[in-house]
Amino acid sequence: MDIGKRVLLLHTYPPTPCLYPFEKGLRRLGFDVVAAGPTAAYGDPEQFARLEPDCRYIEVDGDIHIDALFERTGGVPDWVLYLQPGVGFLPRGLRDCPVPTVGWLTEEYKFADIDQRLYYYFDVAPTSFPHIERLYRERGYDHRVCCNFIFCNWLTPDPRPEPRTVDVGFIGMIDPELSRERCRELERLLLLRREGVNVVARSGVFLMDMLDFYANSKIVFQHSGQGPNNLTFRISEAMAAGALVISGRPEDVGDLVGRQLVEGEHIVYYDSWRQAEELIRHYTTNEQERARIAEAGRRLILEEFPWHKQIEYFVDTCVRTIPDDFLRRRSDRLARFGVDHRQECEDYARYFLLAGGNASAARRRIEEIDGWQTDASLLSDHALTAAAGTDGRRYGHDRDTALTLRPSHILVHFNEAAFAFRGRATLTASAVANAIRRGLAALDALDVDTVDPRELDGLYNCPTMTRFRQELTTVFFDTMDQTARVRRLLELYRYELYRTMGILYCEDEQWQKAIVPLSSALRLIADDGYTARYLAQAFERTGRLGDAEAQYRHAISVEAMFYEARLNLTSLLIRLGRKDEALQLATETAAIASPWPLELAQWQFHVGRLHDESGREDAARQALRESLAALDGIADTEGSSRSQEVREVRVAVTTLLGAMDAR
């Protein structure tokens, strides 16, 4: 269709660096782009403003109606491009928008339960990944098309003199609880430091600072972080900086990028970690081969296939292909997914509460549904929005009314148990345990074949990305079958209640009682290392030292950078008289902790202490010097808990050195 030139781009300011090429590229193609959205604190706003001083956004409320949005931005545009913002921003009335809408959502597993309830409001919902396009098209999302924009890096670093001093660099979010697969591989990567490979991992580095880091790296390690490994925007930034990219083999590289990127010519893939290590050793010692592939990648990104070509391709494949009867198709799609007024309000409420951080907007959407005051599931949702908005009185009223209507309502009991557990510092252990027991009793009383799915699939009380929430959202990738989803959701609610009951008993030092619920939780999610650590502590405190060691080892094998479990295991090995094993574990952990000065200092202290106790004074002093050097790199923030930890480590190190000097 003839899409016209006036585009309303909806995002946040400053734009997410990997999404800004859409705005920049559309302007380059001659489109009249008006950008609107809330202000966010993501990235490096000052650096972005220096790089792109002409980028301006019209500030609007996160839940503004689409008609009011058009009035604020100069009238009805020819089409709308919504790029998932970093804060809560989703205009109301998208289903009735009179012009075509393109919605690019997060593509992240952690938000699957939210995104799946938003895709159908847009006329096109692109994805970067061919397998995601296929998956959703099989499920009736006929408007999901693949447009891989990972080559859209729009920045070029300044030339740097060789040689590059970083052997293998990584920049990205390092969150072991959320990016489990990535961090497990990062852990293995960091262990190469013991061989003399200069591995440097950083987070919170953006824009030109990031590219300058890549320009000093021989190799850049890439891992997408969640779900199956896929190539990300990082590769075009690294290639533009002349680094060789090494990545786990992606599930699929399709679309235009897949036709340009050639394995062995522009990028290197590995199929196992053993192979990754061999490739890293090879390319860090064979500069000519490394430089050949890196230079080919740089030319591909900067000369042969520059970023703006992808934006042109996006317009041709995702926008110009929108059919003239887009309004009818949108209406048919919404009807196919059963989206009535109630469902629309619930979809928006879920987004604003669980992803957008706007409880007030979520509450208003629930209140737009006729009869919400007499519907147990809607009352459960409303109660949660009230609690998130610190309206405890309203929460209590909604909770009690919902239980009057449906005494065994699963989510009401689950959310109440979650609130009790989070607020356990102000409650007795028995009060929290009783709330959890009521949740388990409600689960026991439920008939999975007759339960209303809304009772399980409403708003849940989990404000952070815990393992429970990650598993819950993954259910929405795994199946569209309602019965299968209900059964898995029941397992996950039960897992979370068992887990919290076990932790409660541990904190109350009821170690024997903790073993059964923790073991029950692990039967439902076996690779939850954080729960395994609690079980290990319970075993250790009840004298089952062999079981404790097994659970500590399990915990550190499935969870990356799990320093608490590593310290527990180190202490247990010392207790068992196996100091050489304890030293080996501490030395390994110090290498893994190298990106974080405080953790590095703490583990170098443990290494030094164990060397000293074994009579290796020179090795002990070297480790303690490295501990102090790491502490010297930490800024002192007066009164902060981190500064207190720094002081405690420094005192421990200097005390041990003083004792060694006094011998």
C-alpha positions as CSV (number, residue, x, y, z in Angstrom):
1,M,0.0,0.0,0.0
2,D,1.0,3.7,-0.3
3,I,2.1,4.3,3.2
4,G,2.7,8.0,3.1
5,K,5.6,9.9,4.6
6,R,4.4,11.1,8.0
7,V,5.4,8.6,10.7
8,L,4.5,8.8,14.4
9,L,7.3,6.9,16.2
10,L,6.5,5.8,19.8
11,H,9.3,5.0,22.1
12,T,11.2,6.6,25.0
13,Y,13.9,9.2,25.2
14,P,16.8,8.6,25.1
15,P,16.1,5.9,22.6
16,T,17.5,2.4,23.2
17,P,20.7,2.4,21.1
18,C,19.7,-0.7,19.1
19,L,16.3,0.8,18.2
20,Y,17.4,4.3,17.4
21,P,18.4,3.3,13.8
22,F,14.7,3.1,12.9
23,E,14.2,6.8,13.6
24,K,17.5,7.8,12.1
25,G,17.1,5.6,9.1
26,L,13.5,6.7,8.4
27,R,14.6,10.3,8.4
28,R,17.4,9.4,6.0
29,L,14.9,7.9,3.7
30,G,12.9,11.1,3.6
31,F,10.1,10.3,6.1
32,D,8.7,13.0,8.3
33,V,9.2,11.4,11.7
34,V,7.5,12.7,14.8
35,A,8.8,11.0,18.0
36,A,6.8,10.8,21.2
37,G,7.0,9.0,24.5
38,P,8.0,9.2,28.1
39,T,11.5,10.0,29.3
40,A,13.5,7.0,30.5
41,A,16.8,6.7,32.4
42,Y,18.2,3.8,30.3
43,G,21.7,3.9,28.9
44,D,23.9,7.0,28.9
45,P,21.6,10.0,28.2
46,E,24.4,12.6,28.3
47,Q,26.5,10.7,25.8
48,F,23.5,10.1,23.5
49,A,22.6,13.8,23.6
50,R,26.2,14.7,22.5
51,L,26.0,12.2,19.7
52,E,22.5,13.0,18.4
53,P,21.7,16.6,19.6
54,D,18.8,17.0,17.1
55,C,16.8,14.0,18.5
56,R,13.7,15.3,20.2
57,Y,10.7,13.6,21.7
58,I,7.2,15.0,22.6
59,E,6.7,13.9,26.2
60,V,3.4,12.1,26.8
61,D,1.7,10.0,29.5
62,G,2.3,6.3,29.4
63,D,-1.4,5.4,29.0
64,I,-2.5,8.2,26.8
65,H,-5.3,7.4,24.3
66,I,-4.3,7.2,20.7
67,D,-6.7,10.0,19.7
68,A,-5.2,12.3,22.3
69,L,-1.8,11.3,21.2
70,F,-2.5,12.3,17.7
71,E,-3.7,15.7,18.9
72,R,-0.5,16.2,20.9
73,T,1.7,15.3,18.0
74,G,0.2,17.4,15.2
75,G,-2.6,15.3,13.8
76,V,-3.2,11.8,12.4
77,P,-0.1,10.4,10.9
78,D,0.2,8.1,7.8
79,W,1.3,5.2,10.0
80,V,2.5,4.5,13.5
81,L,5.7,2.7,14.5
82,Y,5.7,1.4,18.2
83,L,9.1,0.4,19.4
84,Q,8.9,-1.3,22.8
85,P,9.9,1.4,25.3
86,G,12.0,1.1,28.4
87,V,9.2,2.3,30.7
88,G,5.5,1.8,30.7
89,F,4.1,3.3,27.5
90,L,1.2,1.7,25.6
91,P,-1.4,4.0,24.1
92,R,-5.0,3.0,24.6
93,G,-7.3,2.5,21.6
94,L,-4.8,0.8,19.4
95,R,-7.5,-1.7,18.3
96,D,-9.4,1.2,16.7
97,C,-6.4,3.2,15.3
98,P,-7.5,4.5,11.9
99,V,-4.0,4.2,10.3
100,P,-1.6,1.2,10.0
101,T,0.4,0.3,13.1
102,V,3.7,-1.6,13.3
103,G,4.6,-2.9,16.7
104,W,8.1,-4.1,17.6
105,L,7.9,-5.7,21.1
106,T,10.6,-7.0,23.4
107,E,11.2,-10.4,21.8
108,E,12.4,-11.6,25.2
109,Y,11.3,-14.8,26.9
110,K,10.9,-13.0,30.2
111,F,7.9,-11.0,28.8
112,A,6.3,-13.7,26.6
113,D,3.1,-13.8,28.6
114,I,2.7,-10.1,28.1
115,D,3.8,-9.7,24.5
116,Q,1.6,-12.5,23.3
117,R,-1.4,-10.5,24.5
118,L,-0.2,-7.3,22.7
119,Y,0.8,-8.6,19.2
120,Y,-2.7,-8.7,17.9
121,Y,-3.4,-5.0,18.4
122,F,-0.9,-4.2,15.7
123,D,-1.2,-4.6,11.9
124,V,2.4,-5.9,11.7
125,A,4.4,-7.3,14.6
126,P,7.9,-8.0,13.2
127,T,10.5,-10.3,14.8
128,S,14.2,-10.6,14.2
129,F,14.1,-14.4,14.3
130,P,12.8,-16.8,11.6
131,H,11.9,-19.5,14.1
132,I,9.8,-17.0,16.1
133,E,7.9,-16.0,12.9
134,R,7.2,-19.6,12.1
135,L,6.1,-20.4,15.7
136,Y,3.6,-17.6,15.9
137,R,2.3,-18.0,12.4
138,E,1.5,-21.6,13.3
139,R,-0.5,-20.2,16.2
140,G,-2.6,-17.8,14.2
141,Y,-0.5,-14.7,14.3
142,D,-0.6,-14.2,10.6
143,H,1.0,-10.7,10.8
144,R,4.3,-11.7,12.3
145,V,7.1,-11.3,9.8
146,C,10.9,-11.7,10.1
147,C,13.0,-8.6,9.6
148,N,16.4,-9.1,11.2
149,F,17.9,-5.7,12.1
150,I,21.0,-6.9,14.0
151,F,23.3,-5.2,11.4
152,C,21.9,-1.7,12.2
153,N,24.8,-0.3,14.2
154,W,25.0,3.3,13.3
155,L,28.2,4.2,15.1
156,T,31.8,3.9,14.0
157,P,34.7,4.0,16.5
158,D,37.7,6.2,16.0
159,P,40.8,4.3,14.5
160,R,43.0,2.9,17.2
161,P,46.7,1.9,17.0
162,E,47.3,-1.8,17.2
163,P,47.8,-4.0,19.1
164,R,44.5,-4.7,20.8
165,T,45.1,-5.4,24.5
166,V,41.9,-7.3,25.3
167,D,42.0,-10.9,24.1
168,V,38.3,-11.6,24.6
169,G,35.8,-8.9,25.5
170,F,32.1,-9.0,26.4
171,I,29.7,-6.2,27.1
172,G,26.1,-6.8,28.1
173,M,23.8,-7.5,31.0
174,I,25.5,-9.9,33.5
175,D,22.6,-11.1,35.6
176,P,23.1,-14.7,36.6
177,E,19.4,-15.2,37.7
178,L,17.9,-13.8,34.5
179,S,20.5,-14.6,31.8
180,R,21.4,-18.0,33.1
181,E,22.8,-19.6,29.9
182,R,24.8,-16.5,29.0
183,C,26.3,-16.3,32.4
184,R,27.2,-20.0,32.6
185,E,29.2,-19.5,29.4
186,L,30.7,-16.3,30.7
187,E,31.8,-18.2,33.8
188,R,33.6,-20.7,31.6
189,L,35.1,-17.8,29.5
190,L,36.4,-16.1,32.6
191,L,38.2,-19.2,33.7
192,L,40.5,-18.8,30.7
193,R,42.1,-16.0,32.7
194,R,44.0,-18.7,34.6
195,E,45.7,-19.6,31.3
196,G,46.8,-16.0,30.7
197,V,44.0,-15.1,28.3
198,N,43.0,-11.5,29.0
199,V,39.2,-11.9,29.3
200,V,37.4,-8.7,30.2
201,A,33.6,-8.6,30.8
202,R,31.7,-5.4,31.5
203,S,28.1,-4.2,31.8
204,G,26.6,-0.7,31.8
205,V,28.7,0.5,28.9
206,F,27.0,2.2,26.0
207,L,27.4,3.9,22.6
208,M,30.9,5.1,21.7
209,D,32.3,3.9,25.0
210,M,31.2,0.4,24.0
211,L,32.6,0.6,20.5
212,D,35.9,1.9,21.8
213,F,36.1,-1.1,24.1
214,Y,35.4,-3.4,21.1
215,A,38.0,-1.6,19.1
216,N,40.5,-2.6,21.8
217,S,39.3,-6.3,21.8
218,K,40.7,-9.0,19.5
219,I,37.6,-11.1,20.0
220,V,34.1,-10.3,21.2
221,F,32.1,-13.0,22.8
222,Q,28.4,-13.0,21.9
223,H,25.5,-14.7,23.6
224,S,21.9,-13.6,23.5
225,G,21.1,-14.4,27.1
226,Q,17.6,-15.8,27.2
227,G,16.2,-18.9,25.5
228,P,17.9,-20.4,22.4
229,N,21.1,-18.6,21.4
230,N,20.5,-16.0,18.7
231,L,22.7,-13.3,17.2
232,T,22.0,-9.9,18.7
233,F,22.7,-6.2,17.8
234,R,26.1,-6.6,19.6
235,I,27.6,-8.3,16.6
236,S,27.3,-5.3,14.3
237,E,28.8,-3.0,17.0
238,A,31.7,-5.4,17.5
239,M,32.3,-5.9,13.7
240,A,32.2,-2.2,13.1
241,A,35.0,-1.9,15.6
242,G,37.1,-4.5,13.8
243,A,36.8,-7.3,16.4
244,L,36.3,-10.9,15.5
245,V,32.9,-12.2,16.8
246,I,32.7,-15.6,18.3
247,S,29.2,-16.9,19.1
248,G,27.4,-20.1,19.9
249,R,25.8,-21.4,16.7
250,P,22.5,-19.5,16.5
251,E,19.2,-21.4,16.1
252,D,18.5,-19.6,12.8
253,V,19.9,-16.6,11.0
254,G,17.3,-15.9,8.3
255,D,16.0,-12.9,6.4
256,L,18.3,-10.4,4.8
257,V,21.1,-10.8,7.4
258,G,21.2,-14.5,6.9
259,R,22.0,-14.0,3.2
260,Q,24.9,-11.6,4.0
261,L,26.6,-13.2,7.0
262,V,28.9,-16.1,6.1
263,E,30.3,-18.4,8.8
264,G,34.1,-18.5,8.7
265,E,34.2,-15.4,6.5
266,H,32.6,-12.7,8.7
267,I,31.9,-14.5,12.0
268,V,33.0,-17.7,13.8
269,Y,30.5,-20.1,15.5
270,Y,31.1,-22.9,18.0
271,D,29.0,-25.9,18.8
272,S,30.4,-26.9,22.2
273,W,32.4,-25.1,24.9
274,R,35.4,-27.2,24.2
275,Q,35.3,-26.0,20.7
276,A,34.9,-22.4,21.9
277,E,38.0,-22.6,24.0
278,E,40.0,-24.1,21.1
279,L,38.8,-21.2,18.8
280,I,39.7,-18.6,21.3
281,R,43.2,-20.0,21.8
282,H,43.6,-20.3,18.0
283,Y,42.6,-16.7,17.1
284,T,44.3,-15.0,20.1
285,T,47.6,-16.5,18.9
286,N,47.1,-16.3,15.1
287,E,46.6,-12.6,14.5
288,Q,46.7,-12.8,10.8
289,E,43.7,-15.2,10.6
290,R,41.8,-13.2,13.3
291,A,42.4,-10.0,11.4
292,R,41.3,-11.5,8.1
293,I,37.8,-12.5,9.4
294,A,37.5,-9.3,11.5
295,E,38.3,-7.1,8.6
296,A,35.8,-8.9,6.3
297,G,33.2,-8.4,9.0
298,R,34.0,-4.7,9.3
299,R,33.7,-4.2,5.6
300,L,30.4,-6.0,5.5
301,I,29.0,-3.8,8.2
302,L,30.4,-0.4,7.1
303,E,30.6,-0.7,3.3
304,E,28.9,-3.7,1.7
305,F,25.7,-3.7,3.9
306,P,25.6,-0.5,5.9
307,W,22.9,-0.1,8.6
308,H,20.5,2.2,6.6
309,K,20.0,-0.6,4.0
310,Q,18.3,-2.6,6.7
311,I,15.9,0.2,7.5
312,E,15.0,0.5,3.8
313,Y,14.4,-3.2,3.8
314,F,12.2,-2.9,6.9
315,V,10.1,-0.3,5.1
316,D,9.8,-2.5,2.0
317,T,9.0,-5.8,3.8
318,C,7.1,-4.7,6.9
319,V,5.4,-1.5,6.1
320,R,4.7,-1.3,2.4
321,T,3.3,-4.8,2.5
322,I,0.5,-3.8,4.9
323,P,-2.7,-4.6,2.9
324,D,-5.3,-1.9,2.1
325,D,-7.9,-3.7,4.1
326,F,-5.7,-3.7,7.3
327,L,-8.6,-2.5,9.4
328,R,-10.7,-5.5,8.5
329,R,-7.8,-7.9,9.0
330,R,-7.1,-6.4,12.4
331,S,-10.7,-6.8,13.4
332,D,-10.7,-10.4,12.2
333,R,-7.5,-11.1,14.1
334,L,-8.8,-9.7,17.3
335,A,-12.0,-11.8,16.9
336,R,-9.9,-14.9,16.2
337,F,-8.1,-14.5,19.6
338,G,-11.4,-13.7,21.4
339,V,-10.3,-10.1,22.3
340,D,-13.4,-8.3,23.6
341,H,-13.5,-5.2,25.8
342,R,-12.8,-7.3,28.9
343,Q,-9.8,-9.0,27.3
344,E,-8.4,-5.8,26.0
345,C,-8.5,-4.2,29.5
346,E,-6.9,-7.2,31.1
347,D,-4.2,-7.2,28.4
348,Y,-3.4,-3.6,29.1
349,A,-3.5,-4.1,32.9
350,R,-1.1,-7.0,32.6
351,Y,1.3,-5.0,30.6
352,F,1.2,-1.9,32.9
353,L,1.6,-3.9,36.1
354,L,4.1,-6.6,35.1
355,A,6.2,-4.8,32.6
356,G,5.4,-1.1,32.6
357,G,5.7,-0.4,36.3
358,N,2.5,1.7,36.3
359,A,0.0,0.2,38.8
360,S,-2.4,3.2,38.5
361,A,-2.8,2.6,34.8
362,A,-3.3,-1.1,35.4
363,R,-6.0,-0.3,38.0
364,R,-7.8,2.0,35.7
365,R,-8.0,-0.6,33.0
366,I,-9.6,-3.1,35.4
367,E,-12.1,-0.5,36.6
368,E,-13.3,0.0,33.0
369,I,-14.7,-3.6,32.9
370,D,-18.4,-3.7,33.8
371,G,-19.1,-5.9,36.8
372,W,-15.5,-6.1,38.0
373,Q,-16.6,-5.6,41.6
374,T,-18.5,-8.9,41.6
375,D,-16.0,-11.0,39.6
376,A,-13.5,-12.9,41.8
377,S,-10.8,-13.0,39.2
378,L,-11.1,-9.3,38.3
379,L,-11.1,-8.5,42.0
380,S,-7.9,-10.5,42.4
381,D,-6.3,-8.4,39.6
382,H,-7.6,-5.2,41.1
383,A,-6.3,-6.1,44.5
384,L,-2.9,-6.6,43.1
385,T,-2.9,-3.2,41.4
386,A,-4.1,-1.6,44.6
387,A,-1.2,-3.3,46.6
388,A,1.3,-2.2,44.0
389,G,0.0,1.3,44.3
390,T,0.4,1.1,48.2
391,D,-3.3,1.1,48.8
392,G,-3.3,-1.6,51.4
393,R,-6.9,-1.0,52.5
394,R,-8.3,-1.4,49.0
395,Y,-6.2,-4.6,48.6
396,G,-7.7,-6.1,51.7
397,H,-11.2,-5.2,50.7
398,D,-10.8,-6.7,47.2
399,R,-9.0,-9.9,48.6
400,D,-11.8,-10.5,51.1
401,T,-14.6,-9.9,48.6
402,A,-13.0,-12.2,46.1
403,L,-12.6,-15.0,48.7
404,T,-16.3,-14.5,49.7
405,L,-17.2,-15.1,46.0
406,R,-14.7,-17.9,45.5
407,P,-13.2,-19.2,48.8
408,S,-10.5,-21.4,47.1
409,H,-9.5,-18.9,44.3
410,I,-5.9,-19.9,43.5
411,L,-4.4,-16.5,42.6
412,V,-6.0,-14.7,45.5
413,H,-4.4,-17.2,47.9
414,F,-1.1,-17.3,46.0
415,N,-0.8,-13.5,45.9
416,E,-1.6,-13.3,49.6
417,A,1.1,-15.8,50.4
418,A,3.6,-14.0,48.2
419,F,2.8,-10.7,50.0
420,A,3.2,-12.4,53.4
421,F,6.5,-13.9,52.4
422,R,7.9,-10.6,51.1
423,G,6.7,-8.8,54.2
424,R,7.9,-11.6,56.6
425,A,10.2,-9.2,58.5
426,T,7.1,-7.6,60.0
427,L,5.2,-10.9,60.6
428,T,5.6,-14.0,62.7
429,A,6.9,-17.1,60.9
430,S,3.7,-18.9,61.8
431,A,1.5,-16.2,60.1
432,V,3.6,-16.4,56.9
433,A,3.5,-20.2,57.0
434,N,-0.3,-20.2,57.4
435,A,-0.7,-18.0,54.4
436,I,1.5,-20.4,52.3
437,R,-0.5,-23.4,53.6
438,R,-3.7,-21.8,52.5
439,G,-2.3,-21.4,49.1
440,L,-1.2,-25.0,49.0
441,A,-4.7,-26.1,50.2
442,A,-6.4,-24.2,47.5
443,L,-4.2,-25.9,44.9
444,D,-5.0,-29.3,46.5
445,A,-8.7,-28.6,46.2
446,L,-8.6,-27.6,42.6
447,D,-10.0,-29.8,39.8
448,V,-7.8,-29.1,36.8
449,D,-10.4,-30.3,34.4
450,T,-13.1,-27.9,35.5
451,V,-11.2,-24.8,36.8
452,D,-11.8,-21.5,35.0
453,P,-8.5,-20.7,33.3
454,R,-8.9,-17.1,34.3
455,E,-8.4,-18.1,37.9
456,L,-4.8,-19.2,37.1
457,D,-3.9,-16.9,34.3
458,G,-4.6,-13.5,35.9
459,L,-2.1,-11.0,37.4
460,Y,0.4,-12.7,39.7
461,N,2.4,-11.3,42.6
462,C,6.0,-11.4,41.4
463,P,7.6,-8.0,40.8
464,T,11.1,-9.3,40.0
465,M,12.4,-11.7,37.4
466,T,12.7,-14.7,39.7
467,R,12.9,-18.3,38.4
468,F,9.2,-18.7,39.0
469,R,8.4,-15.8,36.7
470,Q,10.8,-16.9,34.1
471,E,9.3,-20.4,34.1
472,L,5.8,-19.0,34.0
473,T,6.5,-16.8,30.9
474,T,8.3,-19.7,29.1
475,V,5.0,-21.6,29.3
476,F,3.6,-19.2,26.7
477,F,6.4,-20.1,24.3
478,D,6.0,-23.8,25.0
479,T,2.3,-24.2,24.2
480,M,-0.9,-22.5,23.2
481,D,-3.0,-25.5,24.5
482,Q,-5.0,-24.2,27.4
483,T,-5.2,-27.5,29.2
484,A,-1.4,-27.9,29.0
485,R,-0.8,-24.3,30.2
486,V,-3.2,-24.7,33.1
487,R,-1.4,-27.9,34.3
488,R,2.0,-26.3,34.1
489,L,0.8,-23.1,35.8
490,L,-0.5,-25.2,38.7
491,E,2.9,-26.8,39.0
492,L,4.7,-23.5,39.1
493,Y,2.4,-22.0,41.7
494,R,3.0,-25.1,43.8
495,Y,6.8,-24.8,43.2
496,E,6.8,-21.2,44.4
497,L,4.8,-21.9,47.5
498,Y,7.0,-24.9,48.4
499,R,10.1,-22.8,47.8
500,T,9.0,-19.9,50.0
501,M,7.9,-22.3,52.8
502,G,11.3,-23.9,52.8
503,I,13.2,-20.6,52.9
504,L,10.9,-19.5,55.7
505,Y,11.9,-22.5,57.8
506,C,15.6,-22.0,57.0
507,E,15.4,-18.4,58.1
508,D,13.6,-19.5,61.3
509,E,16.3,-22.2,61.8
510,Q,13.8,-25.0,61.6
511,W,16.2,-26.9,59.4
512,Q,14.6,-30.3,59.6
513,K,11.2,-28.9,58.6
514,A,12.7,-27.1,55.6
515,I,13.9,-30.2,53.9
516,V,10.6,-31.5,52.7
517,P,9.2,-28.3,51.0
518,L,12.6,-27.5,49.5
519,S,12.9,-31.0,48.1
520,S,9.3,-30.8,46.8
521,A,10.2,-27.5,45.0
522,L,13.3,-29.1,43.4
523,R,11.2,-32.0,42.1
524,L,9.3,-29.5,40.1
525,I,12.3,-27.4,38.9
526,A,15.3,-29.6,39.3
527,D,17.9,-27.0,38.1
528,D,17.0,-24.3,40.6
529,G,20.4,-23.8,42.2
530,Y,19.2,-21.1,44.6
531,T,16.7,-23.4,46.2
532,A,19.3,-26.2,46.1
533,R,21.6,-24.0,48.2
534,Y,18.9,-23.6,50.9
535,L,18.4,-27.4,50.9
536,A,22.2,-27.9,51.2
537,Q,22.2,-25.5,54.2
538,A,19.4,-27.5,55.8
539,F,21.3,-30.8,55.2
540,E,24.5,-29.3,56.7
541,R,22.7,-28.0,59.8
542,T,21.1,-31.4,60.4
543,G,24.4,-33.3,60.0
544,R,23.9,-34.7,56.6
545,L,27.2,-33.4,55.3
546,G,27.4,-35.6,52.2
547,D,24.0,-34.5,51.0
548,A,24.9,-30.9,51.8
549,E,28.1,-31.2,49.6
550,A,26.1,-32.7,46.8
551,Q,23.5,-30.0,46.8
552,Y,26.1,-27.2,47.0
553,R,27.9,-28.7,44.0
554,H,24.6,-29.0,42.2
555,A,23.8,-25.3,43.0
556,I,27.1,-24.0,41.5
557,S,26.9,-26.3,38.5
558,V,23.5,-24.9,37.4
559,E,23.8,-21.3,38.5
560,A,26.6,-19.1,37.3
561,M,28.6,-16.8,39.5
562,F,26.8,-18.1,42.6
563,Y,29.3,-16.8,45.1
564,E,27.2,-17.5,48.2
565,A,27.0,-21.2,47.4
566,R,30.6,-21.3,46.5
567,L,31.5,-19.8,49.8
568,N,29.3,-22.3,51.6
569,L,31.0,-25.2,49.8
570,T,34.4,-23.8,50.5
571,S,33.6,-23.6,54.2
572,L,32.2,-27.1,54.2
573,L,35.3,-28.5,52.5
574,I,37.5,-26.8,55.1
575,R,35.2,-28.3,57.8
576,L,35.7,-31.8,56.3
577,G,39.5,-31.3,56.3
578,R,39.8,-31.0,52.5
579,K,41.6,-27.7,52.3
580,D,43.3,-28.4,49.0
581,E,39.9,-28.8,47.4
582,A,38.7,-25.6,49.1
583,L,41.7,-23.7,47.8
584,Q,41.1,-25.0,44.3
585,L,37.5,-23.8,44.5
586,A,38.5,-20.4,45.9
587,T,41.1,-19.9,43.1
588,E,38.6,-20.8,40.4
589,T,36.0,-18.4,41.9
590,A,38.5,-15.6,42.1
591,A,39.0,-15.9,38.3
592,I,35.2,-15.9,37.7
593,A,34.8,-12.9,40.0
594,S,37.4,-10.8,38.1
595,P,34.9,-8.3,36.5
596,W,33.6,-7.3,40.0
597,P,36.3,-5.7,42.2
598,L,34.6,-6.3,45.5
599,E,33.8,-9.9,44.9
600,L,37.3,-10.4,43.4
601,A,38.9,-8.8,46.6
602,Q,36.8,-11.1,48.8
603,W,37.8,-14.3,47.0
604,Q,41.5,-13.3,46.7
605,F,41.3,-12.9,50.5
606,H,40.0,-16.5,50.8
607,V,42.7,-17.7,48.5
608,G,45.4,-15.9,50.5
609,R,44.0,-17.2,53.8
610,L,44.0,-20.8,52.6
611,H,47.5,-20.5,51.2
612,D,48.7,-19.1,54.5
613,E,47.1,-21.9,56.5
614,S,48.9,-24.4,54.2
615,G,52.3,-22.7,54.8
616,R,52.6,-21.1,51.4
617,E,53.4,-17.6,52.5
618,D,54.6,-16.2,49.2
619,A,51.4,-17.3,47.4
620,A,49.3,-16.0,50.3
621,R,51.0,-12.5,50.1
622,Q,50.5,-12.4,46.4
623,A,46.7,-13.1,46.7
624,L,46.3,-10.6,49.5
625,R,48.1,-7.9,47.4
626,E,45.7,-8.6,44.6
627,S,42.8,-8.3,47.0
628,L,44.0,-4.9,48.1
629,A,44.6,-3.8,44.5
630,A,41.0,-4.7,43.6
631,L,39.7,-2.7,46.6
632,D,41.7,0.3,45.5
633,G,39.7,0.4,42.3
634,I,36.3,0.8,44.1
635,A,35.0,4.4,44.7
636,D,34.2,5.1,48.3
637,T,30.6,6.1,48.7
638,E,30.2,7.4,52.2
639,G,27.8,5.4,54.3
640,S,26.9,2.9,51.6
641,S,26.6,-0.8,52.4
642,R,29.1,-1.4,49.6
643,S,31.7,0.9,51.2
644,Q,31.1,-0.9,54.5
645,E,31.9,-4.2,52.8
646,V,35.0,-2.7,51.2
647,R,36.2,-1.6,54.6
648,E,35.5,-5.0,56.2
649,V,37.5,-6.8,53.5
650,R,40.4,-4.3,53.8
651,V,40.5,-4.8,57.6
652,A,40.5,-8.6,57.1
653,V,43.3,-8.5,54.6
654,T,45.5,-6.1,56.6
655,T,44.9,-8.0,59.8
656,L,46.1,-11.2,58.1
657,L,49.1,-9.5,56.6
658,G,49.9,-8.0,60.0
659,A,49.7,-11.5,61.6
660,M,52.0,-12.9,58.9
661,D,54.5,-10.0,59.5
662,A,54.5,-10.7,63.2
663,R,55.6,-14.3,62.9
